[in-house]
Amino acid sequence: MLTNYVPILVFIIVGIGVGLGLFTLGSLISPKKPDAAKLAPYECGFDAFEDARIPFDVRFYLVAILFIIFDLETAFLFPWAVVLHKIGWFGFFVMMAFLSLLIVGFIYEWKKGALEWE
């Protein structure tokens, strides 16, 4: 039974080996000429103007989490659309219930002001 997992183990070993080999090769043959400009902190083309350890506003995290939630939920629409002809009307109404829950959640977040950026 364990022989069924040998190809997976070989794949993992080869993947790790290739990754480490390329990393080692790159660090061995790359030029190493650090200067002040290359070692300076960099923020979107400008010099850093504040400490990097300042906390972000919690609204940033809220908007990011909401984006991930709604973005990932819409990813469920693609497989549903592919198999819609097989699952029939039951699958259609289940997806409509799912989308209505998403819409209710979106309206709730909108009314609470979570999508406003001041």
C-alpha positions as CSV (number, residue, x, y, z in Angstrom):
1,M,0.0,0.0,0.0
2,L,2.8,2.4,0.7
3,T,4.2,1.9,-2.8
4,N,1.3,4.0,-4.0
5,Y,2.8,7.0,-2.3
6,V,6.3,6.6,-3.7
7,P,5.6,8.8,-6.8
8,I,4.3,11.6,-4.5
9,L,7.4,11.3,-2.3
10,V,9.7,11.4,-5.3
11,F,7.8,14.5,-6.6
12,I,8.2,16.3,-3.3
13,I,11.9,15.5,-3.1
14,V,12.5,16.6,-6.7
15,G,10.5,19.8,-6.1
16,I,12.5,20.7,-3.0
17,G,15.7,19.7,-4.7
18,V,15.1,21.9,-7.7
19,G,14.0,24.8,-5.5
20,L,17.1,24.6,-3.3
21,G,19.4,24.0,-6.2
22,L,18.2,27.1,-8.1
23,F,18.3,29.2,-5.0
24,T,21.9,28.0,-4.3
25,L,22.9,28.5,-7.9
26,G,21.5,32.0,-7.9
27,S,23.3,33.0,-4.7
28,L,26.6,31.6,-6.0
29,I,26.7,33.2,-9.4
30,S,24.9,36.5,-8.8
31,P,27.0,39.6,-8.5
32,K,27.3,41.0,-5.0
33,K,27.9,44.7,-5.1
34,P,25.9,46.3,-2.4
35,D,25.9,50.1,-2.1
36,A,23.9,52.6,-0.1
37,A,21.2,53.0,-2.8
38,K,20.5,49.3,-3.0
39,L,20.4,48.8,0.7
40,A,18.1,51.8,1.4
41,P,14.5,51.2,2.4
42,Y,12.1,51.6,-0.5
43,E,8.4,52.5,-0.5
44,C,6.7,52.8,-3.9
45,G,9.6,54.9,-5.4
46,F,9.9,57.2,-2.4
47,D,12.1,57.2,0.6
48,A,10.4,55.8,3.7
49,F,9.0,58.7,5.6
50,E,7.7,56.8,8.7
51,D,8.7,53.9,10.9
52,A,7.8,50.5,9.3
53,R,6.4,49.3,12.6
54,I,3.4,51.7,12.9
55,P,0.1,49.9,13.1
56,F,-2.3,50.0,10.2
57,D,-5.8,51.3,10.6
58,V,-8.2,48.5,11.3
59,R,-10.4,49.7,8.4
60,F,-7.6,48.6,6.0
61,Y,-7.9,45.0,7.4
62,L,-11.7,45.1,7.3
63,V,-11.8,46.1,3.6
64,A,-9.1,43.5,2.8
65,I,-11.1,40.8,4.5
66,L,-14.3,41.8,2.9
67,F,-12.7,41.8,-0.5
68,I,-11.3,38.3,0.1
69,I,-14.6,37.0,1.3
70,F,-16.6,38.3,-1.7
71,D,-13.9,37.5,-4.2
72,L,-13.6,33.9,-3.0
73,E,-17.4,33.5,-2.9
74,T,-17.7,34.5,-6.5
75,A,-15.2,31.8,-7.4
76,F,-18.0,29.3,-6.6
77,L,-20.0,30.6,-9.6
78,F,-17.6,29.1,-12.2
79,P,-18.0,25.4,-11.2
80,W,-21.7,26.0,-10.7
81,A,-22.1,27.4,-14.2
82,V,-20.2,24.4,-15.7
83,V,-22.4,21.8,-14.0
84,L,-25.7,23.7,-14.0
85,H,-27.2,21.5,-16.7
86,K,-26.5,18.4,-14.6
87,I,-27.8,19.7,-11.3
88,G,-30.9,21.2,-12.7
89,W,-33.4,23.5,-11.0
90,F,-32.4,22.3,-7.5
91,G,-28.9,23.6,-8.1
92,F,-30.2,26.8,-9.6
93,F,-32.3,27.6,-6.5
94,V,-29.6,26.6,-4.1
95,M,-27.2,29.0,-5.9
96,M,-29.8,31.7,-5.8
97,A,-30.1,31.3,-2.0
98,F,-26.4,31.5,-1.7
99,L,-26.2,34.6,-3.8
100,S,-29.0,36.2,-1.8
101,L,-27.1,35.6,1.4
102,L,-24.1,37.3,-0.2
103,I,-26.2,40.2,-1.2
104,V,-27.7,40.5,2.3
105,G,-24.2,40.4,3.7
106,F,-23.0,43.1,1.2
107,I,-25.9,45.4,2.0
108,Y,-25.3,44.9,5.8
109,E,-21.7,45.9,5.4
110,W,-22.6,48.8,3.2
111,K,-25.2,50.1,5.7
112,K,-22.7,49.7,8.6
113,G,-20.2,51.9,6.7
114,A,-17.5,49.2,6.4
115,L,-16.9,50.0,2.8
116,E,-16.4,53.8,3.4
117,W,-12.8,55.0,3.5
118,E,-12.3,58.4,5.1
